[in-house]
Amino acid sequence: MRKVIYYFLFILITTNCANAQLMQGKQQFSKADTLRGTLTPLRSCYDINYYHLDVKVDIQNEFISGSNEFKFTATQNFKKLQFDLFSNLKVEKVIYNGNSLPFKREFNAVFITFPQEITKGSKDSFTVFYAGNPVIAKNPPWDGGFIFSKDRSGNPWVSVACQGFGASSWWPNKDHQSDEVDSILISISVPKGLQEISNGKLRSIKEQADGYTQYNWFVNNPINNYNVTLYIGKYAHWTDQYDGEKGKPELDYWALKEDSTRARPHWDADVKPMLKSFEHWFGPYPFYEDGYKLVQAPHLGMEHQSAVAYGNNFKMGYQGNDLSGSGWGLKFDFITIHESGHEWFGNNITTKDIADMWVHEAFTNYSETLFTESTSGKEAGSAYVIGIRKNIKNDKPIIGIYGVNQEGSGDMYYKGANLVHMIRQLINNDEKFRNILRGLNKTFYHSTVTTQQIEGYIIKESGLKLNKVFDQYLRHTNIPTLEYRVNNGVLKYRWIADVKDFDMPIKVTLKPGSFSFITPSANWKTTTIDKSISGKSFKTDPNFYINIKSAN
């Protein structure tokens, strides 16, 4: 967890956010946005160690009630701290050492004051009791909140998805990505006759006197708040094992009873080959102790750690469509592959600020390419990643605005994947590239990171000067344009880009049938080219996502 010691840093952060806002000219941000998105001293003063989330779900009334215990370590001396809970949910009381603490609410932030100073390094705890009707998602998982629905047989089918929207939309917590809890006990009580699935391993099932059944799940590994989830319904359950790099993690499958005969062969086709591919490229599955679960959900899908949400209706591709238009996107179930890829990028490596969400989505989107390559060959993988470019909008920068819970452009998926693919071309050594992907997951294992840390690691391990490449593709809207002239065996070329002195190498046709590296800059350069190549037949390697413009 990053420490913010002095209050002036908080002012500096919010000022920078305002400046970023003015530069982009896109959106105004409120104090509520800052309270939600900024790691202020009232948040950085404590490091979360453990939660015990205990929630009862009244499905009929779409009502939740319960408590969350916060165990923490003080990172500095303090008497006051902030936790988060949406204002439509009532804080009934906050208990500390058997007594109620005073609290004050401001938007979705809650401030509590302790009776004495909490000293740096000390470990302490408090418990928040709450209740209310949670926000209902209108279009999950893109629009966050609870989902109260029914399966085809009319049975209750309930879940929640809240990335970006906020885990504090349904349970009290320190709702900032920079601080992942070390472990959590998730206790969910549901009406008798229904099953409940959450992250981690099932510890116990307890029948309650009020006609409810409590399911207790324990997560051994650090987990981000937005990944904590629940699934309620009438499920069929079966298990398997995977022979992985670090052992044999348990595989758990949970499909609605009415869909289990479809689910078994469909999931079997992808899950083990997917794990084999991703362990090869990214390193060992990051959550062996918690196992891997695939759970049918009443929404399209989410990367809920060790309990991946699946809602693709057992179709190949993305709801039966090929996002790449190459044909290769119909060779696998998009949701199974993509959401599971997040176990490495998003869940193992998590960004401190959602503005850097491209780290999650670019590498995970590229995991689809790597899976395609693992099963169908390198040319198939390249065709897939080149094909998804048709979905790129180039509408705004991929990196969002810091400190206000604001993500960047949705291009973080397809444009981000193509950035990773280009970096692979620039490294020009697939084994070195693979070791960098594995090294990222080892170096930042179970960590929260910044864009700068990811960029710095790739630059150092590749030995390439990629700073300007990252700047152009992450911090600007446009992609660079290679302007060229071909005349009588001479190629003249330069970059047109937003980044000053942009100088990314690129492969072009200097002779028929092959590509060779050149290194353009902002100024015109020349090199010899085979005289058989004209301005019309001159090409760039399609693995590079750029514009090309003839100046002839």
C-alpha positions as CSV (number, residue, x, y, z in Angstrom):
1,M,0.0,0.0,0.0
2,R,1.4,3.4,-1.0
3,K,1.7,5.7,2.0
4,V,0.5,9.3,1.9
5,I,2.1,11.0,4.9
6,Y,1.4,14.7,4.5
7,Y,-1.9,16.4,3.8
8,F,-0.3,18.8,1.2
9,L,0.2,15.7,-1.0
10,F,-3.6,15.2,-1.0
11,I,-4.0,18.8,-2.2
12,L,-1.3,18.2,-4.8
13,I,-3.1,15.1,-6.1
14,T,-6.5,16.8,-6.3
15,T,-4.8,19.8,-8.1
16,N,-3.2,17.5,-10.6
17,C,-6.5,15.8,-11.2
18,A,-8.1,19.2,-11.9
19,N,-5.2,20.0,-14.3
20,A,-5.7,16.7,-16.1
21,Q,-9.4,17.4,-16.3
22,L,-8.7,20.8,-18.0
23,M,-6.2,19.2,-20.4
24,Q,-8.6,16.6,-21.6
25,G,-11.6,18.9,-21.4
26,K,-13.9,15.9,-21.1
27,Q,-15.6,15.9,-17.7
28,Q,-16.0,17.7,-14.4
29,F,-15.3,15.8,-11.2
30,S,-16.9,16.3,-7.8
31,K,-15.7,16.0,-4.2
32,A,-17.5,12.7,-4.1
33,D,-15.3,11.5,-7.0
34,T,-12.2,12.6,-5.1
35,L,-13.3,10.9,-1.9
36,R,-13.9,7.7,-3.8
37,G,-10.8,7.8,-6.0
38,T,-8.0,9.4,-4.0
39,L,-5.8,7.7,-1.5
40,T,-6.0,10.4,1.2
41,P,-4.3,10.3,4.6
42,L,-7.5,9.1,6.1
43,R,-7.2,6.0,4.0
44,S,-3.4,5.5,3.8
45,C,-3.1,5.6,7.6
46,Y,-4.2,2.0,7.8
47,D,-3.3,-1.2,5.9
48,I,-6.1,-3.8,5.6
49,N,-5.0,-7.3,6.8
50,Y,-8.3,-9.2,7.1
51,Y,-12.0,-8.9,6.5
52,H,-14.9,-11.0,7.8
53,L,-17.8,-10.1,5.6
54,D,-21.1,-11.6,6.9
55,V,-24.1,-10.8,4.8
56,K,-27.7,-12.1,4.7
57,V,-29.5,-11.8,1.3
58,D,-33.2,-11.3,1.4
59,I,-34.0,-12.1,-2.2
60,Q,-37.7,-11.5,-2.0
61,N,-37.3,-7.9,-0.8
62,E,-34.0,-7.3,-2.6
63,F,-32.5,-6.4,0.7
64,I,-29.1,-7.1,2.4
65,S,-28.0,-6.8,6.0
66,G,-24.9,-7.9,7.9
67,S,-21.5,-6.7,9.0
68,N,-17.9,-6.5,8.1
69,E,-15.0,-6.8,10.5
70,F,-11.9,-4.7,9.6
71,K,-8.5,-5.9,10.9
72,F,-5.7,-3.5,10.1
73,T,-2.2,-2.3,10.8
74,A,-1.7,1.4,11.4
75,T,0.9,2.8,9.0
76,Q,1.1,6.1,11.0
77,N,-0.4,7.6,14.2
78,F,-4.1,8.6,13.7
79,K,-7.5,9.0,15.4
80,K,-9.7,9.2,12.4
81,L,-10.1,7.1,9.3
82,Q,-12.3,6.7,6.2
83,F,-14.1,3.6,5.0
84,D,-16.6,3.4,2.2
85,L,-20.3,2.4,1.9
86,F,-22.8,3.7,-0.6
87,S,-25.2,6.2,0.9
88,N,-28.3,4.2,0.1
89,L,-27.1,1.6,2.6
90,K,-27.5,2.5,6.3
91,V,-24.6,2.2,8.7
92,E,-26.4,1.0,11.8
93,K,-23.4,1.0,14.1
94,V,-19.6,0.8,14.2
95,I,-18.3,-1.3,17.1
96,Y,-14.8,-0.9,18.6
97,N,-13.7,-2.8,21.7
98,G,-17.3,-3.5,22.5
99,N,-18.4,0.1,22.3
100,S,-20.0,2.2,19.5
101,L,-17.9,4.7,17.7
102,P,-19.1,8.0,16.4
103,F,-19.2,8.3,12.7
104,K,-20.0,10.9,10.0
105,R,-21.1,10.3,6.4
106,E,-20.1,12.4,3.4
107,F,-21.5,11.1,0.1
108,N,-20.3,7.4,0.0
109,A,-17.5,7.9,2.5
110,V,-17.8,7.2,6.2
111,F,-15.5,8.7,8.8
112,I,-15.0,7.2,12.2
113,T,-13.1,8.7,15.2
114,F,-11.4,6.4,17.8
115,P,-11.4,7.3,21.5
116,Q,-7.6,7.3,21.6
117,E,-4.8,7.7,19.1
118,I,-4.0,4.5,17.1
119,T,-0.2,4.2,17.1
120,K,1.9,3.4,14.0
121,G,2.6,-0.3,13.7
122,S,-0.2,-1.4,16.0
123,K,-2.8,-3.9,14.9
124,D,-6.4,-3.2,15.7
125,S,-10.0,-3.9,14.4
126,F,-13.5,-2.6,14.2
127,T,-16.8,-3.9,12.9
128,V,-19.4,-2.1,10.7
129,F,-23.0,-3.2,10.9
130,Y,-25.2,-2.1,7.9
131,A,-28.4,-2.8,6.0
132,G,-30.4,-1.7,3.0
133,N,-31.5,-2.2,-0.6
134,P,-28.4,-2.3,-2.8
135,V,-28.2,-0.6,-6.2
136,I,-29.6,-2.9,-8.8
137,A,-27.4,-3.1,-12.0
138,K,-29.2,-2.0,-15.1
139,N,-26.8,-3.5,-17.6
140,P,-24.4,-5.8,-15.7
141,P,-21.4,-6.2,-15.7
142,W,-20.8,-2.8,-17.4
143,D,-23.3,-1.1,-15.1
144,G,-22.4,-2.2,-11.6
145,G,-24.6,-3.5,-8.8
146,F,-26.7,-6.4,-7.6
147,I,-28.5,-8.7,-10.0
148,F,-31.7,-10.3,-8.8
149,S,-33.0,-12.5,-11.6
150,K,-34.5,-16.0,-12.2
151,D,-33.3,-19.0,-14.2
152,R,-35.5,-20.5,-16.9
153,S,-37.2,-22.7,-14.3
154,G,-38.2,-19.7,-12.3
155,N,-35.7,-20.2,-9.4
156,P,-33.9,-17.2,-7.9
157,W,-30.6,-16.5,-9.5
158,V,-28.6,-13.7,-7.8
159,S,-25.1,-12.2,-8.2
160,V,-23.2,-8.9,-8.1
161,A,-20.6,-7.2,-10.3
162,C,-19.1,-4.0,-9.3
163,Q,-15.7,-3.3,-10.9
164,G,-15.2,0.5,-11.2
165,F,-18.7,1.1,-9.7
166,G,-17.3,0.1,-6.3
167,A,-17.5,-2.9,-3.9
168,S,-18.8,-0.3,-1.4
169,S,-22.0,-0.5,-3.4
170,W,-22.9,-3.6,-1.4
171,W,-20.4,-4.0,1.5
172,P,-18.4,-1.6,3.8
173,N,-14.7,-1.6,3.0
174,K,-11.7,0.5,2.2
175,D,-12.7,0.9,-1.4
176,H,-9.4,1.8,-3.1
177,Q,-7.6,-0.6,-5.4
178,S,-4.2,0.2,-3.9
179,D,-4.9,-1.8,-0.7
180,E,-5.8,-5.5,-1.1
181,V,-6.8,-7.4,2.0
182,D,-4.4,-10.2,2.8
183,S,-7.3,-12.7,3.4
184,I,-11.0,-12.7,3.8
185,L,-13.8,-14.9,5.3
186,I,-17.0,-14.5,3.3
187,S,-20.1,-15.6,5.0
188,I,-23.3,-15.4,2.9
189,S,-26.7,-16.4,4.2
190,V,-29.3,-17.4,1.6
191,P,-32.8,-18.8,1.8
192,K,-32.8,-22.6,2.4
193,G,-32.8,-24.7,-0.7
194,L,-30.5,-22.4,-2.6
195,Q,-26.7,-22.7,-3.0
196,E,-24.2,-19.9,-2.6
197,I,-20.7,-19.7,-4.2
198,S,-18.0,-17.1,-3.4
199,N,-14.3,-16.8,-3.8
200,G,-11.8,-19.2,-2.2
201,K,-12.5,-22.5,-0.6
202,L,-15.7,-23.6,1.2
203,R,-15.1,-24.0,4.9
204,S,-18.6,-24.8,6.2
205,I,-22.3,-24.7,5.6
206,K,-24.5,-23.9,8.6
207,E,-28.2,-24.1,8.8
208,Q,-29.7,-21.1,10.5
209,A,-32.8,-21.0,12.7
210,D,-34.5,-18.4,10.6
211,G,-34.8,-20.6,7.5
212,Y,-31.5,-19.4,5.9
213,T,-28.4,-21.4,5.2
214,Q,-24.9,-19.8,5.7
215,Y,-22.1,-20.6,3.4
216,N,-18.6,-19.7,4.7
217,W,-15.8,-19.3,2.1
218,F,-12.2,-18.4,2.9
219,V,-9.8,-16.7,0.6
220,N,-6.1,-17.4,1.5
221,N,-4.6,-14.9,-1.0
222,P,-4.7,-11.1,-1.3
223,I,-7.8,-10.1,-3.1
224,N,-9.1,-6.8,-4.4
225,N,-12.5,-5.5,-3.2
226,Y,-14.2,-5.6,-6.6
227,N,-13.3,-9.3,-7.0
228,V,-15.3,-10.3,-3.8
229,T,-18.5,-11.8,-5.0
230,L,-21.5,-14.1,-4.5
231,Y,-23.6,-16.3,-6.7
232,I,-26.9,-17.7,-5.5
233,G,-29.1,-20.2,-7.3
234,K,-29.8,-23.9,-7.9
235,Y,-26.5,-25.2,-9.1
236,A,-24.9,-28.5,-10.2
237,H,-21.3,-28.9,-9.0
238,W,-18.5,-31.1,-10.1
239,T,-14.7,-31.1,-9.6
240,D,-11.5,-31.9,-11.4
241,Q,-7.8,-31.4,-11.0
242,Y,-5.2,-29.7,-13.2
243,D,-1.6,-30.9,-13.3
244,G,0.1,-27.5,-13.1
245,E,3.6,-26.0,-12.6
246,K,3.2,-25.7,-8.9
247,G,1.0,-28.7,-8.1
248,K,-2.5,-29.9,-8.8
249,P,-5.0,-27.1,-8.0
250,E,-8.6,-28.1,-7.6
251,L,-11.0,-27.1,-10.5
252,D,-14.6,-26.5,-9.4
253,Y,-17.4,-26.0,-11.9
254,W,-20.8,-24.6,-10.9
255,A,-23.5,-24.5,-13.6
256,L,-27.2,-24.1,-13.1
257,K,-28.7,-27.6,-12.8
258,E,-30.8,-27.0,-15.9
259,D,-27.6,-26.2,-17.9
260,S,-25.1,-28.7,-16.4
261,T,-25.3,-31.2,-19.3
262,R,-24.3,-28.4,-21.7
263,A,-21.8,-26.9,-19.4
264,R,-19.6,-30.0,-18.8
265,P,-18.4,-30.8,-22.3
266,H,-18.2,-27.1,-23.2
267,W,-16.0,-26.0,-20.3
268,D,-13.9,-29.2,-20.5
269,A,-12.9,-28.2,-24.1
270,D,-11.3,-24.9,-23.0
271,V,-10.3,-24.8,-19.3
272,K,-7.3,-27.2,-19.1
273,P,-5.8,-26.1,-22.5
274,M,-6.3,-22.5,-21.3
275,L,-4.5,-23.1,-18.0
276,K,-1.7,-24.9,-19.8
277,S,-1.3,-22.0,-22.3
278,F,-1.4,-19.3,-19.6
279,E,1.0,-21.0,-17.3
280,H,3.4,-21.4,-20.2
281,W,3.2,-17.7,-21.1
282,F,2.5,-16.0,-17.7
283,G,3.8,-18.4,-15.1
284,P,2.0,-20.5,-12.5
285,Y,-1.7,-19.9,-11.8
286,P,-1.5,-17.3,-9.0
287,F,-4.1,-18.7,-6.6
288,Y,-3.3,-22.4,-6.1
289,E,-4.4,-22.4,-2.5
290,D,-7.8,-21.1,-3.4
291,G,-8.4,-23.3,-6.5
292,Y,-10.0,-22.3,-9.7
293,K,-13.8,-22.0,-10.1
294,L,-15.9,-21.3,-13.1
295,V,-19.4,-20.2,-12.1
296,Q,-22.4,-19.6,-14.3
297,A,-23.7,-16.1,-13.6
298,P,-26.8,-14.0,-14.5
299,H,-24.5,-11.6,-16.5
300,L,-21.9,-11.9,-19.3
301,G,-18.8,-12.4,-17.1
302,M,-16.3,-11.0,-14.7
303,E,-12.8,-11.9,-13.4
304,H,-13.9,-12.6,-9.8
305,Q,-10.7,-14.1,-8.3
306,S,-10.8,-17.9,-8.0
307,A,-14.6,-17.7,-8.8
308,V,-14.7,-16.6,-12.4
309,A,-18.2,-15.4,-13.6
310,Y,-19.4,-17.0,-16.8
311,G,-22.4,-16.0,-18.8
312,N,-21.7,-16.6,-22.4
313,N,-24.5,-19.2,-22.9
314,F,-22.0,-21.9,-23.8
315,K,-21.3,-20.4,-27.1
316,M,-18.1,-20.1,-29.0
317,G,-16.7,-16.6,-29.5
318,Y,-18.3,-13.6,-27.8
319,Q,-22.0,-14.5,-27.5
320,G,-21.5,-16.5,-30.8
321,N,-19.6,-13.7,-32.6
322,D,-16.0,-13.4,-33.7
323,L,-14.7,-10.1,-32.4
324,S,-11.7,-10.4,-34.7
325,G,-13.5,-11.2,-37.9
326,S,-10.6,-13.6,-38.7
327,G,-12.5,-16.8,-38.0
328,W,-10.2,-17.7,-35.1
329,G,-12.4,-16.0,-32.6
330,L,-15.0,-18.8,-33.0
331,K,-12.5,-21.5,-32.0
332,F,-12.9,-20.8,-28.2
333,D,-15.3,-19.4,-25.7
334,F,-14.3,-15.8,-25.3
335,I,-15.6,-15.4,-21.7
336,T,-13.9,-18.5,-20.4
337,I,-10.5,-17.4,-21.9
338,H,-10.7,-13.7,-21.3
339,E,-12.0,-13.6,-17.7
340,S,-9.7,-16.4,-16.7
341,G,-6.7,-14.5,-18.2
342,H,-7.5,-11.8,-15.6
343,E,-6.3,-14.2,-12.9
344,W,-2.8,-13.1,-13.9
345,F,-3.4,-9.5,-15.1
346,G,-6.0,-7.9,-12.9
347,N,-6.1,-10.2,-10.0
348,N,-2.4,-11.2,-9.5
349,I,-1.2,-7.9,-10.8
350,T,-3.7,-5.1,-9.9
351,T,-3.3,-1.4,-10.6
352,K,-3.4,1.0,-7.7
353,D,-5.7,3.4,-9.6
354,I,-8.4,2.4,-12.0
355,A,-6.9,5.0,-14.4
356,D,-4.2,2.4,-15.1
357,M,-6.8,-0.3,-15.9
358,W,-5.1,-0.8,-19.3
359,V,-2.6,-3.1,-17.5
360,H,-5.5,-5.4,-16.7
361,E,-7.2,-5.3,-20.0
362,A,-4.4,-5.0,-22.6
363,F,-2.5,-8.1,-21.4
364,T,-5.7,-10.0,-20.7
365,N,-7.0,-9.2,-24.2
366,Y,-3.7,-10.4,-25.6
367,S,-4.1,-13.6,-23.6
368,E,-6.8,-14.5,-26.2
369,T,-4.1,-14.1,-28.9
370,L,-1.7,-16.3,-27.0
371,F,-4.3,-19.0,-26.4
372,T,-5.1,-18.9,-30.1
373,E,-1.4,-19.3,-30.8
374,S,-1.0,-22.1,-28.3
375,T,-3.9,-24.1,-29.9
376,S,-3.7,-23.1,-33.6
377,G,-0.3,-21.6,-34.3
378,K,1.5,-18.3,-34.5
379,E,-0.1,-17.1,-37.7
380,A,-3.6,-17.7,-36.3
381,G,-2.7,-15.7,-33.2
382,S,-1.4,-12.8,-35.3
383,A,-4.5,-12.9,-37.5
384,Y,-6.7,-12.7,-34.4
385,V,-4.9,-9.7,-32.8
386,I,-4.7,-7.8,-36.1
387,G,-8.4,-8.6,-36.7
388,I,-9.6,-7.0,-33.4
389,R,-8.3,-3.6,-34.6
390,K,-11.6,-3.0,-36.2
391,N,-13.0,-2.5,-32.7
392,I,-10.6,0.3,-31.9
393,K,-12.1,3.8,-31.7
394,N,-9.1,6.0,-30.9
395,D,-11.5,8.3,-29.1
396,K,-9.4,9.3,-26.1
397,P,-6.2,8.2,-24.2
398,I,-6.1,4.7,-22.8
399,I,-4.9,6.0,-19.4
400,G,-7.6,7.7,-17.4
401,I,-7.5,10.5,-14.9
402,Y,-5.9,9.7,-11.6
403,G,-7.5,10.2,-8.2
404,V,-11.1,10.3,-9.2
405,N,-12.0,6.6,-10.0
406,Q,-11.9,7.3,-13.7
407,E,-10.8,4.7,-16.2
408,G,-9.5,5.6,-19.7
409,S,-10.8,4.7,-23.2
410,G,-12.3,1.3,-23.9
411,D,-9.5,1.0,-26.4
412,M,-7.5,-0.4,-23.5
413,Y,-8.7,-3.8,-24.7
414,Y,-8.1,-3.9,-28.4
415,K,-5.5,-1.1,-28.8
416,G,-3.8,-2.3,-25.6
417,A,-3.5,-5.8,-26.9
418,N,-2.0,-4.5,-30.2
419,L,0.5,-2.4,-28.2
420,V,1.6,-5.6,-26.4
421,H,1.8,-7.4,-29.7
422,M,3.9,-4.5,-31.2
423,I,6.3,-4.7,-28.2
424,R,6.7,-8.4,-28.9
425,Q,7.7,-7.5,-32.5
426,L,10.2,-4.9,-31.2
427,I,11.7,-7.4,-28.8
428,N,11.9,-9.8,-31.8
429,N,12.6,-12.8,-29.6
430,D,9.6,-14.8,-28.4
431,E,11.3,-16.6,-25.6
432,K,12.6,-13.2,-24.2
433,F,9.0,-11.8,-24.6
434,R,7.6,-14.9,-22.7
435,N,10.1,-14.4,-19.9
436,I,9.1,-10.8,-19.6
437,L,5.4,-11.8,-19.2
438,R,6.3,-14.5,-16.7
439,G,8.7,-12.0,-14.9
440,L,5.9,-9.4,-14.6
441,N,3.8,-12.0,-12.7
442,K,6.7,-13.1,-10.6
443,T,8.1,-9.6,-9.8
444,F,4.7,-8.1,-9.0
445,Y,3.2,-11.3,-7.6
446,H,0.0,-10.5,-5.5
447,S,0.9,-6.8,-5.8
448,T,-0.7,-3.5,-6.7
449,V,1.2,-1.5,-9.3
450,T,1.4,1.7,-11.3
451,T,1.7,2.1,-15.1
452,Q,5.2,3.4,-14.5
453,Q,6.2,0.2,-12.8
454,I,5.0,-2.0,-15.6
455,E,6.6,0.2,-18.2
456,G,9.8,0.4,-16.3
457,Y,10.0,-3.4,-16.0
458,I,9.4,-4.1,-19.7
459,I,11.9,-1.4,-20.7
460,K,14.6,-2.8,-18.4
461,E,14.1,-6.4,-19.3
462,S,13.8,-5.8,-23.0
463,G,16.7,-3.5,-23.2
464,L,14.7,-1.3,-25.5
465,K,13.9,2.4,-25.4
466,L,10.1,2.1,-25.3
467,N,9.2,5.3,-23.3
468,K,8.0,7.1,-26.4
469,V,6.1,4.1,-27.6
470,F,4.2,3.8,-24.3
471,D,3.6,7.6,-24.3
472,Q,2.1,7.6,-27.9
473,Y,-0.2,4.6,-27.4
474,L,-1.3,5.1,-23.8
475,R,-1.3,8.9,-23.3
476,H,-2.4,10.1,-26.7
477,T,-5.5,9.4,-28.8
478,N,-3.9,9.1,-32.2
479,I,-1.6,6.3,-33.4
480,P,1.6,7.3,-35.3
481,T,1.7,7.7,-39.1
482,L,4.6,6.5,-41.2
483,E,4.9,8.9,-44.1
484,Y,7.0,7.6,-47.0
485,R,8.2,8.2,-50.5
486,V,9.7,5.6,-52.9
487,N,11.6,6.8,-55.9
488,N,14.1,4.9,-58.0
489,G,15.5,2.5,-55.3
490,V,15.4,5.1,-52.5
491,L,12.9,5.0,-49.6
492,K,12.4,8.3,-47.8
493,Y,10.4,8.1,-44.5
494,R,9.5,9.8,-41.2
495,W,7.1,9.5,-38.3
496,I,4.2,11.9,-37.7
497,A,3.2,11.5,-34.1
498,D,2.1,13.4,-31.0
499,V,5.2,12.4,-29.0
500,K,8.2,14.6,-29.6
501,D,11.0,12.9,-31.5
502,F,9.0,9.6,-31.7
503,D,11.4,7.0,-33.0
504,M,9.8,3.6,-32.8
505,P,11.5,1.0,-35.1
506,I,9.3,-0.7,-37.6
507,K,9.5,-3.5,-40.2
508,V,9.0,-2.6,-43.8
509,T,9.5,-4.2,-47.3
510,L,13.0,-3.2,-48.4
511,K,13.0,-6.2,-50.7
512,P,10.2,-8.4,-52.0
513,G,9.0,-11.2,-49.7
514,S,10.5,-10.1,-46.4
515,F,10.3,-7.3,-43.8
516,S,13.3,-5.5,-42.4
517,F,13.7,-3.0,-39.5
518,I,14.1,0.7,-40.1
519,T,14.1,3.4,-37.4
520,P,12.2,6.5,-38.5
521,S,12.3,9.7,-36.6
522,A,10.4,13.0,-36.9
523,N,12.9,14.1,-39.6
524,W,13.1,12.6,-43.0
525,K,15.5,9.7,-43.4
526,T,16.5,7.7,-46.5
527,T,17.6,4.2,-47.2
528,T,18.0,2.0,-50.3
529,I,15.1,-0.2,-51.3
530,D,14.8,-2.8,-54.0
531,K,14.0,-1.1,-57.3
532,S,11.1,-3.6,-57.9
533,I,9.2,-2.0,-55.0
534,S,7.1,1.0,-55.9
535,G,5.1,3.4,-53.8
536,K,2.1,1.2,-54.3
537,S,3.8,-2.1,-53.4
538,F,5.7,-0.8,-50.4
539,K,4.3,-2.3,-47.2
540,T,4.8,-2.3,-43.5
541,D,4.6,-5.4,-41.3
542,P,0.9,-5.8,-40.4
543,N,1.9,-6.8,-36.9
544,F,2.5,-3.1,-36.2
545,Y,-0.5,-1.0,-35.5
546,I,0.2,2.3,-37.3
547,N,-1.2,4.5,-40.0
548,I,0.7,4.6,-43.3
549,K,0.7,7.6,-45.7
550,S,2.3,7.9,-49.1
551,A,3.9,11.3,-49.8
552,N,4.5,10.4,-53.5
